[in-house]
Amino acid sequence: MEEQVWEPLVTVEGLPLTGGEGRFRLLETAETGLAYLIHYPAGVASPPHAHDHDSIVYVLSGRLRGAVAGVESELGPGDSALHPRGVTHHVEALTDSMWVEFKSPLPRRPPIA
């Protein structure tokens, strides 16, 4: 099995993260979607943005605060959230946090870099 390498994560939908940088690994890709493993250190946040796909976030560790369409929430291990296609949202790591993010349909261009 090939070792999976972490990539730096500095932008979401072409917009820079605030508070530092995260990292990600592409877990799997299918014809209809993909899954990333994402890590943000405490204090790192995505700017408000929207996607051309739906995203489902499943938190593995840490605490996240975010908003979807202006509705704020906090997530911890075992919690999940939906970021619907075309709806503005953002995420901030309150503590070092790791989550799996499923995206469908397959994004037209890489949403993170």
Number of C-alpha atoms within 10 A of each C-alpha: 3 4 5 9 10 14 13 15 19 19 17 20 17 12 15 17 20 15 15 14 18 26 18 21 17 16 14 11 13 10 8 10 16 18 20 18 20 23 24 27 19 18 16 22 24 23 18 19 16 21 19 18 19 20 22 17 20 20 22 19 17 19 20 25 16 20 17 19 14 12 8 12 12 16 21 19 15 10 15 16 17 14 20 19 15 13 16 16 21 19 22 23 24 20 17 16 23 24 25 21 21 22 24 18 16 18 15 9 8 10 16 16 16
